Structure formats: C-alpha cells, structure tokens
Amino acid sequence: MMISNINLLITDYDRAIDFYVNKLGFTLLCDVAINEEQRWVRVAPATRAESSSALVLCKANPQQKQLVGKQGGDGVFLFLQSDDFWRDYQRMQAAGVAFLEQPREEIYATVVIFRDCEGNKWDLLQAKN
C-alpha cells in the first residue's frame, strides 16, 4: 500500500496550478471539471509524477476557508525531498518562491522552509545518507 493523494485546500485552482507547475516544477497530472464550482486537480513532482504521492488541489468550501494556508498549524505541513538541494533551491528562488530563511545544514538534511501560494509552510530538503 501507499499514500496516493494528499488533499491540499486552496482558494483558486488556476493560481495554485501556476504555483505548483511553474514555480515548483510539478507536473499537472489531472484537471477535470466535476461541476461548475469544483475540479479534480492533481499535481506531483515532475521527476516522480507517476510513482509518488500527488497533491489534490481542493477548492475550500465556506467551512474550510479558515483552514487554507494553515493545514500544518504554525509548523511545516509538507516536505519536498530533493536529490539536488542547491539546484532545486536556486531554480525555485529564481521562480519567485517565498523562502522564510536561509538554507541550513541539520544533522539529518540540508533544509530550508518556504511558503506555498496559500501560505502553508514546506521544507525543501536533501537528506544526508
């Protein structure tokens, strides 16, 4: 078994797709209208798009709106593993991703925190072997 999808609350489909595809370099796996308000949108890291967990970009309903950008509370919500931290950090930085700190070396990884288009905190990291 594996975790195939993770639901991520958003406010605007097109803005979220633009962020994940054009700033993070993800692949758009699916974008299908369910009805006039909802779409089934899945994105995943390009290098592992077919084999990794995907994000389902889910437009928040009125009851969920206060959770947008706060799915991890005040902490990091998701972790984006890289096989080349500096390449990905520099590419994301050039694309305008908002980093909250300078990259740092931890005992477990090279890591930096960034925010997605809704304000959720992510770690970009390359694990140490």
N, C-alpha and C positions, 0 to 999 in steps of 0.2 A: 504494500500500500504506500501511497504518498499523498502529500497535501497538494492538490492540483490548482486550487484557486484561493486567493485571499481577497475578501471584499474590502474595497477602499472607498470611503464616502467622498464625494466630490460635489461641487456646485455647478460645474459646467463641463459637459462632455468634450467639446472641441478644445477648450483651454487645457484640460487635463491630457488629452491625446497629444496636443502640441508639446506639452512639457515632457511627457514620458518618451515620445518618439524623437523629438528634435533636440531636447536638452540632455536627456539621459541616454539616448541611443537605443531605446527599446524597440521591439517590433510590434506593430499592431496586428494581433492575431485574428481579431474578430470585431466587427462593428455592425450590428444588426438592429434595426428598429423593432421594438417589441410592441409599442403603441405610440401615440403622439408625444408622450412625455418621457418614455423610458427606452433605453437602448441596452443591448448586451454587448459590452465593450471589454475586451481582454487585451492586455499588453504584457510583454515579458522581455527580459534581457535578450538582446539580439543573438548573442553567441550561444545561448541555450534555449531559444524560444520554444522549441518543441518538447524539451525534456525537463524544463524547470517549472516551478510553481509560477502561475500567472496572477496578475492583479486584475480583478474585475472592478472596473471603474463604475461605481454605482451612484447615480444622482440622488442626493439626500432628499427624503421627503420632509414635510414640515416638522415632524417629531425628531428627526435625526439631524436637523440643521445645526443644532448647538454642538454636535459631536464632530463636525467637519473640521479637520486640522488638529483635532485633539484626540485621535484614536489611541495614542500612546500616553495620554495624560500630558505631564510635563517632560516625560522622558523620550528616548528614542523608540520609535514604533517599529521600523523595519531596517534590515541590514542588507546592504548591497555588496556582495562579495566580488572582489576583482582579482584577476590573475596578473594585473599590472597596475598597481595603485596609481603611480605617477602619471601614466598615460591617461587613465580614466579621469583622474583629478584635473589634469590640465585641460582635457577636452571639455569636461563639464564646466570648469571655470570659464573657459572661452565662450561657452554657450550661454553663460549668464546664470548658472545655478548659484543660489544664495548659500554660501558656506558660513557657518556660525563660529568658526575657529580656524586656526592654522593646523595643518596635519601634524599628528604627533605619533611617536613610537611608544607603543604599550608592550607589555610582556607577551601578549597574545597576537598582536597585529599592528600594522600601520593603519591609522584610522583618522577620519575627520567627520564631523557632523554637518549635515546640510538640511535645508528645508525643501519640501516639495511645493508645488504650486498652491496647495491648500494650507500649508503651514506645519504639516507633520514633520517631525524630526526623523532623519535617517542617518545611519552610519554607512559611509563608504569605507570598506576595509579590505586589506590583504593580509590574510592570516600568515603567521610565522609557523614554519614546519617544526 
